[in-house]
Amino acid sequence: MSPPALPVPPVAVVTGANRGIGRAITVAFAAAGFAVAASARDPASLADTVAEAERAGPTPVPVACDVRDEASVEALAARADRRCG
C-alpha cells in the first residue's frame, strides 16, 4: 500500500508585488496558504512584502521580473515552477 499523497498547495504568481494591489494580493494569497512567487523589477523592493506575507503564511519566493521583457517573464515562470511547484 502506498502512502497517501501529500497535498500540494496552490501556486500564485504575482507581478508588481512590491506595492499597492500587488502587495495586498501577495499577502492575501500567502494567508490563504498559497505558494507565491512575488515579482517586481527591483527584487530588493520586495523585502517588506515578503516580510509581511511571511507573517500571514508561507514565505513567498521573491523574483526580479520586468514583464516588458519576454526572457524575464520566462525566467519568472521557470523559477516559480522550480520553487513553488
C-alpha positions as protocol buffer text, in pm:
chain_id: "A"
residue {
  index: 1
  type: MET
  ca { x: 0 y: 0 z: 0 }
}
residue {
  index: 2
  type: SER
  ca { x: 135 y: 341 z: -99 }
}
residue {
  index: 3
  type: PRO
  ca { x: 144 y: 628 z: 149 }
}
residue {
  index: 4
  type: PRO
  ca { x: -121 y: 893 z: 87 }
}
residue {
  index: 5
  type: ALA
  ca { x: -18 y: 1172 z: -147 }
}
residue {
  index: 6
  type: LEU
  ca { x: 77 y: 1493 z: 26 }
}
residue {
  index: 7
  type: PRO
  ca { x: -147 y: 1787 z: -58 }
}
residue {
  index: 8
  type: VAL
  ca { x: 15 y: 2033 z: -292 }
}
residue {
  index: 9
  type: PRO
  ca { x: -56 y: 2398 z: -215 }
}
residue {
  index: 10
  type: PRO
  ca { x: -198 y: 2606 z: -497 }
}
residue {
  index: 11
  type: VAL
  ca { x: 53 y: 2836 z: -666 }
}
residue {
  index: 12
  type: ALA
  ca { x: 17 y: 3207 z: -743 }
}
residue {
  index: 13
  type: VAL
  ca { x: 250 y: 3430 z: -943 }
}
residue {
  index: 14
  type: VAL
  ca { x: 206 y: 3798 z: -860 }
}
residue {
  index: 15
  type: THR
  ca { x: 369 y: 4075 z: -1061 }
}
residue {
  index: 16
  type: GLY
  ca { x: 409 y: 4422 z: -912 }
}
residue {
  index: 17
  type: ALA
  ca { x: 419 y: 4258 z: -570 }
}
residue {
  index: 18
  type: ASN
  ca { x: 631 y: 4530 z: -413 }
}
residue {
  index: 19
  type: ARG
  ca { x: 347 y: 4779 z: -360 }
}
residue {
  index: 20
  type: GLY
  ca { x: -22 y: 4858 z: -381 }
}
residue {
  index: 21
  type: ILE
  ca { x: -263 y: 4595 z: -507 }
}
residue {
  index: 22
  type: GLY
  ca { x: 18 y: 4352 z: -596 }
}
residue {
  index: 23
  type: ARG
  ca { x: 146 y: 4363 z: -239 }
}
residue {
  index: 24
  type: ALA
  ca { x: -203 y: 4312 z: -94 }
}
residue {
  index: 25
  type: ILE
  ca { x: -267 y: 4019 z: -329 }
}
residue {
  index: 26
  type: THR
  ca { x: 66 y: 3858 z: -234 }
}
residue {
  index: 27
  type: VAL
  ca { x: -17 y: 3881 z: 137 }
}
residue {
  index: 28
  type: ALA
  ca { x: -371 y: 3751 z: 83 }
}
residue {
  index: 29
  type: PHE
  ca { x: -252 y: 3451 z: -119 }
}
residue {
  index: 30
  type: ALA
  ca { x: 12 y: 3369 z: 145 }
}
residue {
  index: 31
  type: ALA
  ca { x: -252 y: 3394 z: 420 }
}
residue {
  index: 32
  type: ALA
  ca { x: -468 y: 3151 z: 222 }
}
residue {
  index: 33
  type: GLY
  ca { x: -178 y: 2900 z: 212 }
}
residue {
  index: 34
  type: PHE
  ca { x: -67 y: 2952 z: -148 }
}
residue {
  index: 35
  type: ALA
  ca { x: 292 y: 2908 z: -260 }
}
residue {
  index: 36
  type: VAL
  ca { x: 360 y: 3256 z: -400 }
}
residue {
  index: 37
  type: ALA
  ca { x: 620 y: 3380 z: -647 }
}
residue {
  index: 38
  type: ALA
  ca { x: 625 y: 3755 z: -579 }
}
residue {
  index: 39
  type: SER
  ca { x: 786 y: 3961 z: -851 }
}
residue {
  index: 40
  type: ALA
  ca { x: 888 y: 4318 z: -922 }
}
residue {
  index: 41
  type: ARG
  ca { x: 1150 y: 4481 z: -1140 }
}
residue {
  index: 42
  type: ASP
  ca { x: 1366 y: 4550 z: -833 }
}
residue {
  index: 43
  type: PRO
  ca { x: 1386 y: 4243 z: -608 }
}
residue {
  index: 44
  type: ALA
  ca { x: 1525 y: 4449 z: -318 }
}
residue {
  index: 45
  type: SER
  ca { x: 1193 y: 4637 z: -311 }
}
residue {
  index: 46
  type: LEU
  ca { x: 1015 y: 4310 z: -229 }
}
residue {
  index: 47
  type: ALA
  ca { x: 1167 y: 4277 z: 120 }
}
residue {
  index: 48
  type: ASP
  ca { x: 876 y: 4444 z: 301 }
}
residue {
  index: 49
  type: THR
  ca { x: 618 y: 4247 z: 102 }
}
residue {
  index: 50
  type: VAL
  ca { x: 793 y: 3918 z: 175 }
}
residue {
  index: 51
  type: ALA
  ca { x: 819 y: 4002 z: 548 }
}
residue {
  index: 52
  type: GLU
  ca { x: 451 y: 4094 z: 570 }
}
residue {
  index: 53
  type: ALA
  ca { x: 338 y: 3786 z: 377 }
}
residue {
  index: 54
  type: GLU
  ca { x: 566 y: 3564 z: 586 }
}
residue {
  index: 55
  type: ARG
  ca { x: 374 y: 3668 z: 898 }
}
residue {
  index: 56
  type: ALA
  ca { x: 49 y: 3563 z: 726 }
}
residue {
  index: 57
  type: GLY
  ca { x: 154 y: 3230 z: 574 }
}
residue {
  index: 58
  type: PRO
  ca { x: 422 y: 3057 z: 367 }
}
residue {
  index: 59
  type: THR
  ca { x: 722 y: 3269 z: 268 }
}
residue {
  index: 60
  type: PRO
  ca { x: 688 y: 3399 z: -88 }
}
residue {
  index: 61
  type: VAL
  ca { x: 970 y: 3349 z: -335 }
}
residue {
  index: 62
  type: PRO
  ca { x: 1095 y: 3693 z: -442 }
}
residue {
  index: 63
  type: VAL
  ca { x: 1179 y: 3713 z: -813 }
}
residue {
  index: 64
  type: ALA
  ca { x: 1311 y: 4000 z: -1024 }
}
residue {
  index: 65
  type: CYS
  ca { x: 1096 y: 4034 z: -1334 }
}
residue {
  index: 66
  type: ASP
  ca { x: 1027 y: 4303 z: -1590 }
}
residue {
  index: 67
  type: VAL
  ca { x: 704 y: 4199 z: -1763 }
}
residue {
  index: 68
  type: ARG
  ca { x: 805 y: 4406 z: -2068 }
}
residue {
  index: 69
  type: ASP
  ca { x: 1091 y: 4161 z: -2132 }
}
residue {
  index: 70
  type: GLU
  ca { x: 995 y: 3816 z: -2261 }
}
residue {
  index: 71
  type: ALA
  ca { x: 1312 y: 3650 z: -2131 }
}
residue {
  index: 72
  type: SER
  ca { x: 1248 y: 3795 z: -1786 }
}
residue {
  index: 73
  type: VAL
  ca { x: 892 y: 3656 z: -1784 }
}
residue {
  index: 74
  type: GLU
  ca { x: 1019 y: 3314 z: -1894 }
}
residue {
  index: 75
  type: ALA
  ca { x: 1274 y: 3320 z: -1612 }
}
residue {
  index: 76
  type: LEU
  ca { x: 997 y: 3411 z: -1365 }
}
residue {
  index: 77
  type: ALA
  ca { x: 788 y: 3117 z: -1483 }
}
residue {
  index: 78
  type: ALA
  ca { x: 1083 y: 2878 z: -1457 }
}
residue {
  index: 79
  type: ARG
  ca { x: 1176 y: 2993 z: -1107 }
}
residue {
  index: 80
  type: ALA
  ca { x: 815 y: 2979 z: -989 }
}
residue {
  index: 81
  type: ASP
  ca { x: 789 y: 2626 z: -1123 }
}
residue {
  index: 82
  type: ARG
  ca { x: 1114 y: 2517 z: -953 }
}
residue {
  index: 83
  type: ARG
  ca { x: 1046 y: 2683 z: -618 }
}
residue {
  index: 84
  type: CYS
  ca { x: 667 y: 2666 z: -590 }
}
residue {
  index: 85
  type: GLY
  ca { x: 578 y: 2354 z: -784 }
}
